[in-house]
Amino acid sequence: MVHEITVFDRSEVTEDILREASKLYNENYGYWDPHPEDQSLPRKPGSRLKLRPAQLRAQCLPEGSNSSYVRLTVNRTLAGCAFVCRWDPGGFEVCWITQFVMHREHLTDHLSVTLLRAVWDKDIEVMGIASSNPFALKALVAAYADFKLPDVNFDFMKYSAAPMFNKSPIYYLKNAELRGKVFDDEDDTGLTCGIDTNSYIDNTKSRELVSKRLGQDWPFGDLPDGHEYLLFFSVIGK
């Protein structure tokens, strides 16, 4: 198995690259909730999530942003990709994984970590991600953290999330509603730390992964519909 990683600056991402990334997302990312509470949403319940190339560019490579695209191929076939965005919320650089997709054959192996490590440079001080997939968070910790997943610093997120997101060029973070006991002692969502993105993805498999494979080592709580887990942490001196 021969793998290759290529990093593209925002200006270097062509329509062909976006079409390739769109196909990977459409075939591997997930499904809409098969039983949505809001039947008026413009999508078919139980169908695959899909993003057109133009949507990927608008959402993951926003105009004027310091963003990039990382591509992982295995035997010359696209096996995974990540869109990342960087910004300075006040004296330090944040690197956010705006989208992370692995082909289902490579989702839980070392290639996920290899792909995420490719976004690194010495100026990055905080790495972050919001995802409904617990293995996306697990892979980011494996790639950059000096701690194990159960030992995540929730206090850092509690006090940094709002001011950091207010300066973000990523629309879903800038307008995020923070959820979980970390942000509100009376929060009743079941989350420890997450955001309400109004993204009604079918989270059945994610909940099964937490229950059967991660168990007590999973510190983020239960994931309610329309929400995503939230993780960011300091990587100073990495």
C-alpha positions in Angstrom: 0.0 0.0 0.0 1.5 3.3 -1.1 0.1 6.5 0.3 0.8 10.1 -0.7 -0.3 13.4 1.0 -0.6 16.7 -0.9 -1.4 20.0 0.7 -3.1 22.7 -1.4 -3.4 26.4 -0.4 -6.9 27.9 -0.9 -5.9 29.5 -4.2 -4.6 26.2 -5.5 -7.8 24.2 -5.0 -9.2 23.6 -8.5 -12.7 22.6 -9.5 -11.4 19.1 -10.3 -10.0 18.8 -6.8 -13.3 19.9 -5.3 -15.3 17.4 -7.5 -13.1 14.6 -6.2 -13.5 15.8 -2.6 -17.3 16.1 -3.1 -17.5 12.5 -4.4 -15.6 11.2 -1.3 -17.9 13.2 1.0 -21.1 12.1 -0.8 -20.2 8.4 -0.7 -18.7 8.2 2.8 -19.7 10.9 5.2 -23.1 9.8 6.5 -26.9 9.9 6.3 -29.6 12.3 7.3 -31.6 11.4 10.3 -34.2 8.9 9.2 -36.8 10.2 11.7 -36.3 14.0 11.9 -38.5 16.0 14.2 -38.7 18.8 11.7 -40.2 17.3 8.5 -39.9 20.7 6.7 -36.1 20.5 6.3 -35.1 20.4 2.6 -33.7 16.9 2.4 -34.9 13.3 2.2 -34.8 11.5 5.6 -32.4 8.6 5.6 -30.6 9.7 2.4 -26.9 10.3 2.2 -25.5 13.7 3.0 -24.2 15.4 -0.1 -22.3 18.6 -0.8 -21.7 20.0 -4.3 -18.2 21.4 -5.2 -19.5 24.9 -5.0 -20.8 24.3 -1.5 -17.5 22.9 -0.4 -15.7 26.0 -1.6 -18.1 28.3 0.1 -18.2 26.4 3.4 -14.6 25.1 3.8 -12.6 27.7 1.8 -14.4 31.0 2.7 -13.4 34.1 0.7 -10.5 35.9 2.3 -9.7 33.1 4.7 -6.3 31.4 5.4 -7.5 28.0 4.5 -6.2 24.9 2.7 -7.0 21.4 1.6 -5.1 18.2 2.4 -5.5 15.1 0.2 -4.5 11.6 1.0 -4.3 9.0 -1.7 -3.7 5.2 -1.3 -2.4 3.5 -4.5 -3.4 6.8 -6.3 -7.0 6.6 -5.1 -8.5 9.3 -2.8 -8.7 7.7 0.6 -9.2 10.8 2.8 -9.2 14.6 2.8 -9.4 17.5 5.2 -10.2 21.1 4.8 -8.6 23.4 7.4 -8.9 27.1 8.3 -6.6 29.2 10.4 -7.1 32.5 12.2 -5.8 34.7 15.0 -8.4 35.4 17.6 -6.0 37.5 19.7 -2.3 36.8 19.8 -2.2 33.1 18.9 -3.0 30.9 15.8 -5.9 28.5 15.7 -6.0 25.7 13.1 -9.5 24.3 12.7 -10.5 21.1 10.8 -13.6 22.4 9.0 -14.2 19.1 7.3 -12.5 15.7 7.7 -13.6 12.7 5.6 -12.0 9.3 5.3 -13.1 6.5 3.0 -14.9 3.9 5.1 -12.2 1.4 4.5 -9.6 3.7 6.2 -11.7 5.4 8.8 -10.2 3.8 11.9 -6.6 3.1 10.8 -3.4 5.0 11.2 -4.0 6.9 7.9 -6.5 9.2 9.7 -3.8 10.4 12.0 -1.3 10.6 9.2 -3.6 12.9 7.2 -4.3 15.2 10.1 -0.6 15.5 11.0 0.0 16.9 7.5 -1.7 20.2 8.3 0.9 21.1 11.0 3.3 24.1 11.0 5.2 25.6 13.8 2.9 28.7 14.2 -0.2 26.7 15.1 -0.9 26.9 18.9 -4.5 25.5 19.0 -6.0 22.6 17.1 -9.8 22.1 16.9 -12.7 20.2 15.4 -16.4 19.9 15.7 -17.8 16.5 14.6 -20.5 14.0 15.2 -18.0 11.2 14.6 -16.1 10.3 17.8 -13.2 8.8 15.8 -12.5 12.2 14.2 -11.9 13.6 17.7 -9.9 10.6 18.7 -7.7 10.9 15.6 -7.0 14.6 16.3 -5.9 13.9 19.8 -3.7 11.1 18.6 -2.2 13.4 16.0 -1.5 16.5 18.2 -2.2 16.1 21.9 0.1 15.3 24.7 -2.8 13.7 26.7 -5.2 10.8 26.2 -8.8 11.5 25.2 -10.3 11.1 28.7 -8.0 13.8 30.1 -9.1 16.6 27.7 -9.0 20.1 29.4 -12.6 21.2 29.4 -11.8 24.3 31.4 -9.7 25.6 28.5 -12.7 25.2 26.1 -15.1 26.7 28.6 -13.3 30.0 28.8 -11.9 30.2 25.3 -14.7 29.0 23.0 -16.8 32.1 22.8 -14.1 34.7 22.2 -12.2 32.4 19.9 -15.3 31.6 17.8 -16.4 35.2 17.6 -13.2 35.9 15.5 -13.6 32.8 13.3 -14.1 33.1 9.5 -16.0 29.8 9.7 -19.7 30.6 9.6 -21.0 27.6 11.7 -18.5 28.4 14.5 -19.1 32.1 14.5 -22.8 31.5 15.0 -22.5 28.4 17.1 -24.6 27.8 20.2 -22.4 26.2 22.8 -24.0 23.2 24.5 -23.1 20.9 27.4 -22.4 20.9 31.1 -19.0 22.6 30.4 -20.8 25.8 29.4 -24.0 25.5 31.4 -24.5 23.5 34.6 -28.2 23.2 33.9 -27.7 22.0 30.3 -30.0 19.0 29.7 -28.8 17.9 26.3 -26.7 15.0 27.6 -23.6 16.6 26.2 -20.5 17.4 28.2 -19.1 19.7 25.5 -20.6 20.4 22.1 -22.3 22.8 19.8 -25.7 23.1 18.2 -25.1 23.2 14.4 -28.7 22.3 13.4 -27.2 19.4 11.4 -29.6 16.5 11.7 -27.3 13.7 10.8 -28.1 10.1 11.7 -25.9 9.5 14.7 -26.9 5.9 15.4 -23.4 4.5 14.4 -21.6 7.2 16.4 -23.6 6.4 19.5 -22.8 2.7 19.0 -19.1 3.4 18.7 -19.1 5.3 21.9 -21.1 2.7 23.7 -19.3 -0.4 22.4 -15.8 0.7 21.7 -15.0 3.8 23.8 -17.2 3.4 26.8 -16.0 5.2 30.0 -13.0 6.6 28.1 -15.4 8.9 26.2 -15.7 12.2 28.1 -18.0 14.2 25.8 -21.3 12.8 26.9 -24.3 11.8 24.7 -24.9 13.4 21.3 -28.4 14.8 20.8 -29.9 15.3 17.3 -28.7 18.4 15.5 -25.5 18.7 17.6 -21.8 17.9 17.2 -19.0 17.2 19.7 -16.6 20.0 20.3 -12.9 19.7 20.9 -9.9 22.1 20.8 -6.7 22.1 22.7 -3.3 23.8 23.0 -0.4 22.3 21.0 2.2 24.9 22.0 5.6 23.3 21.7 4.4 20.4 19.7 
